């Protein structure tokens, strides 16, 4: 399963990647809006940490995955336990 994480804390990138790997997922993290989030592709799960992202970044991430079968999970908290809860709910 491929996971794209948008938002979150930049210093937690390694932890986000390790958590996704422990659930058998490949992950990409985007903490800042560089070049308009062009490399999102069509992930199986899009995780949006809404407390640390701008409205423009949210709209761009959602528009990039529009029309695909991507599952969108939003969380106001960008903690490791919030990511674990999302992955537990969606990976089975």
C-alpha positions as CSV (number, residue, x, y, z in Angstrom):
1,X,0.0,0.0,0.0
2,X,1.3,3.4,-0.9
3,X,0.8,6.3,1.5
4,X,1.3,10.0,1.0
5,X,1.5,12.2,4.1
6,X,0.8,15.9,3.6
7,X,1.5,18.3,6.4
8,X,2.9,17.2,9.8
9,X,6.1,18.1,11.5
10,X,9.3,18.1,9.4
11,X,11.3,16.7,12.3
12,X,9.0,13.7,12.4
13,X,9.6,12.6,8.8
14,X,11.8,9.6,9.8
15,X,9.3,8.4,12.4
16,X,6.4,8.7,9.9
17,X,8.4,6.6,7.4
18,X,9.3,4.0,10.0
19,X,5.7,3.7,11.2
20,X,4.5,3.3,7.6
21,X,7.2,0.7,7.0
22,X,6.1,-1.3,10.1
23,X,2.6,-1.5,8.6
24,X,3.9,-2.7,5.3
25,X,3.4,0.6,3.4
26,X,5.6,2.8,1.2
27,X,5.4,6.4,2.2
28,X,6.2,9.9,0.8
29,X,6.1,13.0,3.0
30,X,5.3,16.5,1.9
31,X,5.7,19.1,4.7
32,X,6.1,22.2,2.6
33,X,4.4,23.1,-0.7
34,X,7.3,22.9,-3.1
35,X,6.4,23.0,-6.8
36,X,2.7,22.6,-6.0
37,X,2.8,18.9,-4.8
38,X,3.2,17.7,-8.4
39,X,4.6,14.3,-7.5
40,X,1.7,12.9,-5.5
41,X,0.7,10.4,-8.1
42,X,-2.2,8.1,-7.2
43,X,-1.5,6.7,-3.7
44,X,-3.8,4.2,-2.0
45,X,-4.0,6.4,1.1
46,X,-3.6,10.2,1.5
47,X,-3.0,11.3,5.1
48,X,-3.7,15.0,5.7
49,X,-2.4,16.5,8.9
50,X,-4.6,19.6,8.9
51,X,-3.1,21.5,11.8
52,X,0.2,22.1,10.2
53,X,-0.8,22.9,6.6
54,X,-2.3,25.9,4.8
55,X,-5.7,25.9,3.1
56,X,-4.0,26.2,-0.3
57,X,-1.9,23.1,0.4
58,X,-5.0,21.2,1.4
59,X,-6.9,22.2,-1.7
60,X,-3.9,21.4,-3.9
61,X,-3.4,17.9,-2.4
62,X,-7.1,17.1,-2.8
63,X,-7.2,18.3,-6.4
64,X,-4.1,16.2,-7.3
65,X,-5.9,13.0,-6.2
66,X,-9.3,13.9,-7.5
67,X,-10.7,11.2,-9.8
68,X,-8.6,8.4,-8.4
69,X,-9.5,5.7,-5.9
70,X,-7.4,7.3,-3.2
71,X,-8.7,7.1,0.4
72,X,-8.4,10.4,2.2
73,X,-7.8,10.4,5.9
74,X,-7.7,13.8,7.8
75,X,-6.3,14.3,11.3
76,X,-6.0,17.5,13.2
77,X,-3.1,16.0,15.2
78,X,0.2,15.2,13.5
79,X,1.4,12.8,16.2
80,X,2.9,9.4,15.7
81,X,-0.1,7.8,17.5
82,X,-2.5,9.6,15.1
83,X,-0.7,8.1,12.1
84,X,-0.7,4.7,13.7
85,X,-4.5,4.9,14.3
86,X,-5.1,5.9,10.7
87,X,-2.9,3.1,9.3
88,X,-4.5,0.5,11.7
89,X,-7.9,1.6,10.4
90,X,-7.1,1.5,6.7
91,X,-4.6,-1.4,6.4
92,X,-6.6,-4.0,8.2
